[in-house]
Amino acid sequence: MEIRITLIRNGMTKSGKEGRYISTADESLCDEGIQHLEVRKKEGLYPEVKRLYASGTVRCIETAKLLYDGRLVVLAKELSPYDYGDFEGKTHGEIKDDPHLINWALGESDRLPGAKSPYPAKYEALAAFERIMLECSERNAGTVAIITHRQVILSILRERCTPKLAYNHIALEYGCGVTLVCDILTKSLCVEAMF
């Protein structure tokens, strides 16, 4: 049995439009973010699904309800965004020369100043993803959408997909995503499409 899992990045918020890093701040979608999702929905970009999951943030729940017409959203709060710590709410231009950011971007530091370690959040998100795949297999839900955050999606791609690729280069704009095919017997996961 195969399951098609579509991972969709949440729609744009006011802070996102301004290029600000947000993680723990919980914002609603901005008007432009809503319009962008509605246009993409009318274009038929988002697949029909039997089950719908979302991170517990307002922006993900609003995205899920907008894209899937108020359908029941199963919350998976473990799919939360990673903590930006002291850089929360700042733009890249404001922090680009900060040595802490440079060390973090080069992999020389595992967290940003004032941030919690990303590892527990990453492993909770990966465990939640595994749980979702199991639930969908048990319920014969062959098509699933998960509305979550860019870093969560990239972690799933890096840690679970074959072949192993460097997915850091993926822009993954607001409202965009990737469809994965999971073979339940072998538990293999590969990318079918990106949008």
N, C-alpha and C positions, 0 to 999 in steps of 0.2 A: 504494500500500500504506500502511496505517496501523499504527502501533504504539501500544498503550496502555501507558503507563509510570506505575506507581503509586509515588509517593515517600512513604515512611513514616518518621515520626520514631521514633527508638529508644524502648524502654520506660524506665520510671522507675528511677533508681538511688537509693541512700540520700541522696546529696548533693542530687539533684534533688528528692526528697521534702522535704528541709529548705530548699529554695529557694536552694541554693548554686549559683553559677556554676561549671560544670566544663567544661574543654576538654581540656587536655593530660593531666589525671588520668584514668586508665583504670579505670573501676569496672564491676563486674557489676551486673545488675539486682537490685533489692531484692525481697523477697517480695511486697510490695504491687504492685510493677511487674509481676511475673510473673502474679499473679492478675488484674490489670487486663487484660493482654494476652489471657489465656486466656478471660476473659468475652467480650471483644470478638471473639475468634476464633470462639467458639461462636455468637455472634450473626450470623456470616457477613459480618462487616465487610470482611474482606480477600479480594481477588479471587484466583482461581486464576491462576497464571502459568507461563510456559514457561521463563523465566530469572530467577534471583535473584542480586542483587548486594548487597553491604554494605560500609560503611566498615570499615576495619581495627580499629576499637575493639571491646573486649570487649562493651560494651553493645549495639552494633549486630549483632554476630555472634550473640549470645545471642537477641536479638529475632528475627532472621531464622530461626534454627533452631527457635525456639518457634512462630512463626507458620506456618512452612512445613515442619513435621514432620521436621526434620533433613535436608531436601533439600540438595543441593550448593549451597554459597554461593560465588559468585565474588567475591573481594575486590577492592575498588577503594579502595585506601588514600588516593588523592587526594581522596576525599570526607570528609576529616577535619574536625573542628570547628575553628572559628577560635579563636585564642589570647586568653584573657582576662588574661594577664599577672599583674600584682600583685593583681588582683581574683579570681584563681582561688581557689575554695573559700569565698568570702565571699558573704553574702546581700545582697539589694538594700537591706535596712534598714541594713546595716553601711556601705554605700558611697553611698547615695542623695544625700548632700549633698557628696560629693567633687567638686570643680570639674573634675577630669579626666574623670569619668563624665559630668558635665553637658555639657562641651564635646564629648565623643565622641558623646553622644546627639543633640546639636544639629547634628552633622556638621561641627563646627569643628576636630575632630582626627580623624585617620584610624586611630588606634590607642589602646589603653589603656596606662597606664604599665607598663613591663616586658614588653609584648607585642610579638610580631613583627608586621610589617605584614600586614594581612589580604589585601592584593591578590594576592600570589603564591598563597596558599591558595585564594582565590576563583577565580582563573583556572585553577588546577590542577583544581579541582572542576568548573568548567564544561567544561574540556577532557575530563575523565573522562566527564562526562555525554554529550558529543558522541560519544566513543569507544563508549560503551555503546549509544547509538542506532544507530551504524553496525554494530556487532557483531550486534545483534538484527535489523537489516534483512538482513544477509548470511546469517543463520541462519534466517530466516523465523520468528523468535520474535515473534509478534504481541502477546504480553502479558509484561510485565516488572515486577518489584518491585525497588525500591532502598531499602534501609534505611540511613538516614543521620541527620544532625543538623539541628536546626531552622534554623540560619543557612545551611546548604548548600541546604536546600529553598527558603528564601526567596530566596536568590541566583538559583537556577534560575528561579523564578517571575518575579522582577524582570527578569532579563536575557534570558530566552528566550521568554516567553509573549506572545501577542498576544490581545486588545489589551493594551497596556502599562497596568498598574494598580499602585497603591501596595499592595503586599502586606505592608507592615510591620505592619498592623493585625491580621493573622491570628494568633490565639493558638497554634494548632498544638500542642495538648497531647500528652503522651507517648502513643505508639501511634497517633496520628492521622496523617492524610496527605491527599494530593491525587492524583487520577488525571488524567493529561495524555494528550491525543491528539496524536500526531505524524504529519503527512503527510510521508512519506519523499520524495516528489517535490519538494514546495515547501519542505520543512524547516520548515513552520509548526508551532507548538506552542500548543495552547490547553487551558484547564482544562475537564475534563469533569465532575468531581465532587470535593467536599471532604468529608472525614469525620473 
